[in-house]
Amino acid sequence: MSNFLFLKKNNENLFNIISEAENLFRDEYFEQSVVQIRRFAENLCRDLLQEKVLPDDTFDSMINKIKDNSFENIRMKEFADDLYFLKKHGNTSAHSSSAVQNGKVALECLERAYEISILYSNVKYGYNKKLDKAVYSEELLMTGKKTGKKSSPKVLKEKYSKELEKTRKNSSNIKAKKTPKVQNVQKAGKKQKTKSKIKEKIFHAIIVITLLALSYLFMTINR
């Protein structure tokens, strides 16, 4: 299984490229994985720009075309930043004279590739609410399964190398939130239920409007 399975039905070529990057990561070929991710990002760019890509266009020039036509859209800026990140680290890995075995960088590259894939899919093939809320699963990456439960470091360490376990720990600085007491949840739940629904509707309305604007943007670029 792959985190990028949603790409397969619309662009099998892109899916094959990025799923191979995940396979390389599982086998701890981190630098090769990063190079493959860079290849994926460049192909994704070409597919978005279509006939606007000229024979002498480089990855840099394609990113600039997208960036120049983003009209200060925040999501498009993040999209371009992710592309630059993947290009930079892909080039570094491809020209490195020694094997660094940097799993942390490879994991971040996979996560950023996932983010650009979601925006690409929403813009080109239509907005998908469930996909837009999806988060890259390290569990699915490492085990091929997604149970919804966070695998313990001990299990991952036994299944994979010590180096990979260290990079997984270093890849996240997010602290676990404290679980509120049951009685507090019950009291707060009644008060927040209506507000939460309203906020959720507003949030998704903003997302849909933004993606419609991005779709129009790419239609304009491709004219």
Secondary structure, 3 states (H helix, E strand, C coil): CCCCHHHCCCCHHHHHHHHHHHHHHHCCCHHHHHHHHHHHHHHHHHHHHHHHCCCCCCHHHHHHHHHHCCCCCHHHHHHHHHHHHHHHHHHHHHCCCCCCCCHHHHHHHHHHHHHHHHHHHHHHHCCCHHHHCCCCCHHHHHHCCCCCCCCCHHHHHHHCCHHHHHHHHHCCCCCCCCCCCHHHHHHHHHHHHHHHHHHHHHHHHHHHHHHHHHHHHHHHHCC
